[in-house]
């Protein structure tokens, strides 16, 4: 496992999610507080569509296609039609950057 720098912290305002790519991985960086960031896979488990850039509401991101909602911190489904949650990756803020821990 290795830490990968994704995006500058100031490029993700509090209350927003930003889609980023790290190698082959499509990821979603969610900033729920000044020092609270979460990194999820950027794919809805309902139809494999990207979730993409958006505002966060009540700690959740919403798939724009069919309205499935996922908890930013856990990836758990909070509203169907998604059948299962999405993967969450270890993340941290380091020297003004949001980093994620990915498998080598």
Secondary structure, DSSP 8 states (H G I E B T S, - for coil): -EEEEEEEGGGS-TTEEEEEEETTEEEEEEEEETTEEEEEESS-TTT-----SEE-BTTEEE-TTT--EEETTT--EEETT--S---EE-EEEETTEEEEEE--
